[in-house]
Each structure stands twice: as C-alpha cells, then as structure tokens.
Amino acid sequence: MPVGALLAGVLGELLGVRAALLVLGIGKCLAFLPVLLSPLRTTRALPTEPAPADPQLSEERTA
C-alpha cells in the first residue's frame, strides 16, 4: 500500500493529477493480464496429495 501511494504521488507531481489517475486506472484495468497469460489459466485440477518428502531430510530430523 505505501508503495502504491508513493507511486501515485510521484505520478501526480510529474504528470498532473488527471493524467496520473488515467495511467493508474488503465493499470488497474490491466491487472488481470499476468493471471490470464500464466499457466494457472490452463490448470484443470490441483494435486490432491502432497509431494513426497525428501527421505534425507526426515533422517536428519530423527537423528
């Protein structure tokens, strides 16, 4: 949140308030693109079982 406020303040000073609101509004409208273009979109099912544990790590814990 503080980073966004800082960015908005800097853009407001450099571009003016209206231009900063326009730029940030467009950015907010495009915020879904990373998820849309990621492999997450094509994932059909999540794994039901956890990944197998590393046997070497379990031996270290018991020793």
N, C-alpha and C positions, 0 to 999 in steps of 0.2 A: 504494500500500500504506500509506504513512504517513497519508494522508487517511482511509482506512478505519479504521485503528487509532484515530485521533483521534475520529472519529465514534462508534465503538463505546465508547470510554472516556467520552465525554460522555453518550451514551445510558445507559450503565451507571450513571453517577453520578446522572443525573436520574430515570431510571425504575426503576432496580434492575437487577441482572444478569439475572434471569429474563425480565423484560419486554424488556430490550434484546436478548437472544438471540431472543426471539419476533419482535420487529419486524425484526431483521436477517435472520432465517430466512425470513420472509414476503417480504421484499425480494429475497432471493436467488432464491426460487422464481419470482418475477415478472420476473426479469431478461430473459427471452426476449421479453417483450411488445414492446419497441421494434423488434426484428427482425421479429416476426410482423406488426406493423402497418405496416411500411415497404414501399416499392415493391420492395425486394430480393426479397421473397417471390414476386412475380409475374414476376420476370425469368426468361426461359426460356433465353437464350443470351447469353454475353458477346461483345462485339465482337471479331472476330479480327484486325482491323488497327488500328494506332494512328491517332489523329485526325490529320488533315493539319496539317503545320507551318505556322506563320504566315510567309508569304514575306518580310514586312518584317523579322522577326527574323533570318532567315537572311542577308539582305543586310547587316545591321548587323554580323554576325559576320565576314563575309568582307571587309568594308571596313577 
